[in-house]
Amino acid sequence: MTTTTATASAFFYIDGIPTKGCWVELDSSTTWEDIAQAIREKIPGAVVDEILCADAEGLARHFLSRYDCFSLGEWQAWIEAAENSSYDPEVIALYCDNVGDWSEEAVEAAEQNYWGEHDSPADFAAELLEGTGELASIPESLRYYFDYDKYASDLLSGDFFECEGHYFRSC
């Protein structure tokens, strides 16, 4: 289990009464029956027919609607896609949070648009220029005068965005 799923939990309850519920740690193998079993363990003899969700913590909060419904299938699909990604699920989550999309397609978009982790916007701009070969078009004697901070500012005002030191191309 990765840190992404280990930090996610939700409060599920029955009978429309939040005191008839419990917090459940969410991981990729959680099913509605697992959640029902957790409620039965908390409230012996409880008849579990409709399960509602009052609150969610961690990344799971993005899969809770304002109508006390939790999209368990979408949560599991996102977790599976993020964990199968070549990038850390926390990096994928940064992208999804920024673009406001928690679908499986957003995981793919995060992978395609990720430009790495950098210490500063200027470092990002310098590596981008070197990586694309554009820096080669500037004579060596003039590179000293190039303003990487200004270039990074321009990049981050439209084509790219930064989240906690990670850089992504804007869609």
C-alpha positions in Angstrom: 0.0 0.0 0.0 1.4 3.4 -0.9 1.3 6.6 1.1 -1.6 7.8 -1.1 -4.0 5.1 0.1 -2.6 4.9 3.6 -3.6 8.5 4.3 -7.1 8.2 2.9 -10.1 7.3 5.0 -13.8 8.0 5.1 -16.6 8.1 7.7 -19.4 5.8 6.6 -22.8 5.5 8.4 -26.2 3.9 8.1 -29.9 4.8 8.7 -29.2 8.4 8.1 -27.7 8.7 11.5 -24.0 9.6 11.7 -23.6 8.1 15.1 -24.3 4.8 13.5 -21.0 4.7 11.6 -17.3 4.5 11.7 -14.1 5.6 10.0 -12.8 3.2 7.4 -9.2 3.2 6.0 -9.5 3.0 2.2 -7.2 0.9 0.1 -7.4 -0.6 -3.3 -9.1 -3.7 -2.0 -12.0 -2.1 -0.1 -15.5 -3.0 -1.2 -18.9 -1.9 -0.1 -19.1 -5.3 1.8 -15.9 -4.4 3.6 -17.4 -1.1 4.6 -20.6 -2.8 5.7 -18.6 -5.3 7.8 -16.7 -2.4 9.5 -20.0 -0.8 10.4 -21.4 -4.2 11.8 -18.2 -4.6 13.9 -18.8 -1.1 15.3 -22.5 -1.6 15.8 -23.3 -5.3 16.5 -26.6 -6.4 15.0 -26.8 -3.4 12.6 -28.8 -4.0 9.5 -26.8 -2.4 6.7 -28.8 -1.5 3.7 -27.9 2.0 2.5 -24.4 3.3 3.3 -23.8 7.0 3.4 -20.5 8.9 3.8 -20.3 12.0 6.0 -16.7 12.9 5.6 -13.4 11.8 3.9 -9.8 12.6 4.6 -6.8 12.6 2.4 -7.2 12.2 -1.3 -10.5 10.4 -0.8 -12.2 13.8 -0.1 -12.2 14.3 -3.9 -14.6 11.4 -4.3 -17.2 12.5 -1.7 -20.2 14.5 -3.1 -22.1 17.0 -1.0 -25.0 14.5 -0.9 -23.1 12.1 1.4 -22.3 9.8 -1.5 -18.9 8.3 -1.9 -17.8 7.2 -5.4 -15.9 4.0 -4.3 -15.6 2.7 -7.8 -14.1 6.0 -9.1 -11.8 6.1 -6.0 -10.5 2.6 -6.7 -10.0 3.3 -10.4 -8.1 6.4 -9.7 -5.9 4.7 -7.1 -5.2 1.8 -9.4 -4.3 4.1 -12.3 -2.1 6.3 -10.0 -0.3 3.3 -8.5 0.3 1.9 -12.0 1.8 5.1 -13.2 5.5 5.5 -13.6 5.3 8.5 -11.3 4.7 8.7 -7.5 0.9 8.8 -6.8 1.5 12.0 -4.8 2.9 13.7 -7.9 -0.2 12.6 -9.9 -2.4 13.9 -7.1 -0.8 17.3 -7.3 -1.7 17.5 -11.0 -5.2 16.2 -10.5 -5.8 18.7 -7.6 -4.6 21.6 -9.7 -6.7 20.8 -12.7 -9.7 19.7 -10.7 -10.0 16.4 -12.4 -9.8 13.1 -10.5 -10.5 10.7 -13.4 -8.4 8.0 -14.8 -7.8 10.2 -17.9 -6.3 12.9 -15.6 -3.8 10.3 -14.4 -2.7 9.8 -18.0 -2.6 13.5 -18.6 -0.4 14.0 -15.5 2.1 11.5 -16.9 2.1 13.2 -20.3 2.4 16.7 -18.9 5.0 16.1 -16.1 8.2 18.0 -16.5 10.0 17.0 -13.3 10.9 18.4 -9.9 13.1 21.5 -9.7 14.5 23.6 -6.9 13.3 26.9 -8.4 11.4 28.3 -11.4 14.7 29.5 -12.8 16.2 26.0 -12.6 13.1 24.6 -14.4 13.5 27.3 -17.2 17.2 26.5 -17.6 16.6 22.8 -17.8 13.7 23.3 -20.2 15.9 25.4 -22.5 18.8 22.9 -22.4 16.5 19.9 -22.9 14.7 21.4 -25.9 18.0 22.6 -27.5 16.8 26.2 -27.6 19.7 27.3 -25.4 22.1 26.2 -28.2 20.7 29.0 -30.4 22.0 31.6 -28.0 25.8 32.3 -28.4 27.8 31.2 -25.4 29.0 34.7 -24.7 25.4 36.0 -24.4 24.0 33.2 -22.2 25.2 35.0 -19.1 22.7 37.8 -19.8 19.7 35.5 -20.2 17.1 36.1 -17.5 15.9 32.6 -16.4 13.6 34.0 -13.7 11.8 36.2 -16.3 11.6 33.3 -18.7 10.2 31.0 -16.0 7.7 33.7 -15.1 6.5 33.8 -18.7 6.3 30.0 -18.9 4.4 29.8 -15.6 1.9 32.4 -16.7 0.4 30.1 -19.4 2.2 27.1 -20.7 3.2 25.5 -17.4 2.2 25.4 -13.8 4.1 24.5 -10.6 2.9 22.5 -7.5 5.2 22.0 -4.6 8.3 22.1 -6.8 6.8 19.8 -9.5 6.3 21.3 -13.0 3.5 20.4 -15.4 2.6 21.6 -18.9 -0.9 23.2 -18.9 -3.5 21.3 -20.9 
